[in-house]
Amino acid sequence: MARFFRLVCAARHGGPPANPARPIRAPRAGQRLPKALSPDATAGLLDQSPDDASPEFLSVRDHAIAELFYSCGLRLTELVTLDCAWSERDGRRSKAWIDLPEREATVLGKGNKTRLVPIGATAAQALLHWLQVRAQFVVTHPQADPDALFLSTRGTRLAPRSVQSRIETLGRLRGAPVRLHPHVLRHSFASHLLQSSADLRGVQELLGHANISTTQIYTSLDFQRLAAVYDAAHPRARRRDGTA
């Protein structure tokens, strides 16, 4: 507004007088809350078996990826850097890996900070199935990356864009109520954990947030859920038509 006033005055009067728009500030944009699936929608998505119509390699791998996203609340870049296990070979040392017997993952987060996150029992089963399929694939593809947890059909470490595409496809095939992408599963992990535990600090650690204020956004999501329950159930809640 203030800049527009200066331009108009410069064009018409050769210079701006006192600008009445100077103290006006644009309204702050509302905080955009992340989308999250409901617990029932998440269960409906992940409880389905790997797609029999797809090649076993793809269906088992994609199912394990989705389970791991939701079980651990991982970022996309954190998932693709995971190795099958810790290893050190040819001058390369693992930076992030899973320990399936201990059901935990060492994750490389933002700022090259590592954190330890637990892997849920269901995700561990999905990963075990994938590792069996992966081992069969490596036998027939000796050039495949020996360390990467998730491989492409060419045997290379799966790229972030490929993971995004496969997760979106998985959501479409399984009837997800929203367009599915990795951050939807991460947001669902965080909001569901907060709904059950109310442990903000614990969720902060699991998500790898440096600042607690970043994690607090999920308390807004939880309040939205509670407000919806209130509106639907309380006899004095205001209905959509404005009546009480």
C-alpha positions in Angstrom: 0.0 0.0 0.0 2.7 2.5 1.0 4.8 1.7 -2.0 1.8 2.1 -4.3 1.1 5.5 -2.8 4.7 6.6 -3.5 4.5 5.5 -7.1 1.2 7.3 -7.8 2.5 10.5 -6.2 5.7 10.4 -8.1 3.8 10.0 -11.4 1.3 12.8 -10.7 3.1 15.3 -8.4 6.8 14.8 -9.0 7.3 13.6 -5.4 5.5 12.0 -2.5 3.9 14.1 0.2 3.3 12.7 3.7 2.3 9.1 3.2 -0.9 8.2 5.1 -0.4 4.5 4.3 3.0 4.3 6.0 1.7 3.0 9.4 -0.6 0.5 7.8 0.7 -3.1 8.1 -0.5 -6.0 6.0 -2.4 -8.6 8.0 -0.4 -11.6 9.0 -1.1 -14.7 7.1 -2.8 -17.4 9.2 -0.6 -20.3 10.4 -0.9 -23.1 7.9 -1.5 -26.3 9.8 -0.2 -29.6 8.4 -2.6 -32.1 7.1 -2.9 -35.3 9.1 -4.9 -38.5 8.7 -7.2 -39.6 11.4 -6.1 -42.7 13.3 -8.9 -44.8 11.6 -7.9 -43.5 8.1 -4.2 -44.3 8.8 -5.1 -47.8 10.0 -7.3 -48.3 6.9 -4.4 -47.2 4.7 -1.6 -49.3 6.3 -3.5 -52.4 7.4 -4.0 -53.4 3.8 -1.6 -56.1 2.4 0.9 -55.2 -0.3 -0.8 -54.9 -3.6 -0.9 -58.3 -5.3 -1.3 -56.7 -8.7 2.1 -55.0 -8.5 5.5 -56.7 -8.7 6.4 -58.0 -5.3 9.6 -55.9 -5.2 7.6 -52.7 -5.5 4.6 -53.5 -3.4 6.5 -54.9 -0.5 9.1 -52.0 -0.6 6.4 -49.3 -0.8 4.4 -50.8 2.0 7.6 -50.9 4.2 8.3 -47.3 3.4 4.9 -46.1 4.4 5.0 -48.1 7.6 8.4 -46.7 8.5 7.3 -43.1 7.8 4.3 -43.5 10.1 6.1 -45.6 12.8 9.1 -43.2 13.2 7.8 -39.9 11.9 10.8 -39.5 9.5 11.4 -36.8 7.1 11.8 -37.8 3.5 15.6 -37.1 3.4 16.0 -39.1 6.6 14.3 -42.2 5.2 16.3 -42.3 1.9 19.7 -42.1 3.8 19.0 -45.2 5.9 21.2 -48.2 5.4 20.2 -51.8 6.1 22.6 -51.9 9.0 25.7 -50.1 10.2 28.6 -50.7 7.9 32.0 -49.5 7.1 33.6 -50.4 3.8 35.9 -48.8 1.1 36.3 -45.7 3.2 32.5 -45.2 3.6 30.8 -45.3 7.0 27.1 -45.4 7.6 25.5 -42.2 8.8 22.0 -43.6 9.3 20.8 -47.2 9.6 18.3 -49.5 11.1 18.9 -52.1 13.8 16.0 -54.5 13.2 16.7 -56.9 16.1 16.6 -54.0 18.5 13.8 -52.3 16.6 15.4 -48.9 16.4 16.8 -46.6 13.8 19.7 -44.2 13.9 18.5 -41.2 11.9 20.5 -38.4 10.3 18.4 -35.2 10.7 18.7 -31.6 10.0 22.1 -30.0 10.8 23.7 -33.5 10.6 22.3 -34.3 14.0 21.7 -38.0 14.7 18.9 -39.3 16.9 17.6 -42.7 17.9 14.0 -43.6 17.2 12.1 -46.8 18.0 10.5 -48.9 15.2 7.1 -50.2 15.9 6.3 -53.9 15.8 4.1 -53.6 12.6 6.8 -51.5 10.8 9.4 -54.1 11.9 7.4 -56.9 10.3 7.0 -54.9 7.1 10.8 -54.2 7.0 11.6 -57.8 7.7 9.5 -58.8 4.7 11.2 -56.1 2.5 14.7 -57.2 3.6 13.9 -60.8 2.5 12.7 -59.5 -0.9 15.7 -57.2 -1.1 18.1 -60.0 -0.5 16.6 -62.0 -3.3 16.9 -59.0 -5.6 20.5 -58.4 -4.7 21.4 -62.0 -5.7 20.2 -61.4 -9.2 21.5 -57.8 -9.3 25.1 -58.0 -8.0 25.7 -54.4 -9.0 23.0 -53.2 -6.5 23.9 -50.8 -3.7 25.0 -53.1 -0.9 24.1 -50.7 1.9 21.0 -48.7 1.0 17.9 -49.9 2.8 15.5 -48.9 0.0 16.5 -49.7 -3.6 15.2 -48.7 -7.0 14.5 -51.3 -9.6 17.9 -50.5 -11.0 19.6 -51.3 -7.7 20.5 -47.8 -6.8 19.5 -46.0 -3.6 15.9 -44.8 -3.9 15.8 -41.1 -4.7 13.5 -38.7 -2.7 11.4 -37.8 -5.7 10.8 -41.5 -6.4 9.6 -42.0 -2.8 7.2 -39.1 -3.1 5.8 -40.5 -6.3 5.4 -44.0 -4.9 3.8 -42.8 -1.7 1.3 -40.8 -3.7 0.5 -43.8 -5.9 0.1 -46.0 -2.8 -2.4 -43.5 -1.3 -4.4 -43.5 -4.5 -4.5 -47.3 -4.8 -5.5 -47.7 -1.1 -8.1 -44.9 -1.1 -6.4 -42.4 1.1 -8.8 -39.5 1.9 -6.2 -36.9 1.0 -3.3 -36.7 -1.5 -0.7 -38.8 0.3 2.9 -37.6 0.6 5.6 -38.4 3.2 4.9 -35.4 5.4 1.3 -36.4 5.8 2.5 -39.6 7.4 5.0 -37.6 9.6 2.3 -35.2 10.6 -0.1 -38.1 11.4 2.6 -39.8 13.5 3.1 -36.6 15.6 -0.5 -35.7 16.1 -1.6 -39.2 17.0 1.3 -39.5 19.4 0.3 -36.2 21.1 -3.3 -37.2 21.3 -2.4 -40.4 23.1 0.5 -39.2 25.3 0.3 -35.4 25.6 4.1 -35.5 25.9 5.3 -32.6 23.9 8.9 -32.9 24.8 9.0 -36.6 23.9 7.4 -35.9 20.5 9.9 -33.1 19.9 12.8 -35.5 20.4 11.3 -38.2 18.2 10.7 -35.7 15.4 14.1 -34.1 15.7 12.8 -30.5 16.2 15.4 -28.1 17.5 12.8 -25.8 18.9 9.7 -26.8 20.9 7.6 -24.2 19.1 7.8 -26.2 15.9 6.3 -29.2 17.7 3.6 -27.1 19.4 1.8 -26.8 16.0 0.5 -30.3 16.6 -1.3 -29.2 19.7 -3.4 -27.0 17.5 -4.2 -30.1 15.4 -5.3 -31.9 18.5 -7.5 -29.0 19.6 -9.1 -29.0 16.2 -10.0 -32.6 16.6 -11.4 -32.0 20.1 -13.4 -29.0 18.8 -14.9 -31.1 16.1 -16.0 -33.7 18.7 -17.5 -30.9 20.8 -19.4 -29.4 17.9 -20.8 -32.8 17.0 -21.7 -34.0 20.5 -22.3 -31.2 22.9 -26.0 -30.2 23.2 -25.1 -26.5 23.5 -22.6 -26.5 20.6 -23.4 -24.0 17.8 -24.6 -25.8 14.7 -23.6 -24.8 11.2 -27.0 -23.0 10.6 -26.2 -20.7 13.5 -28.8 -22.1 15.9 -27.9 -23.4 19.4 
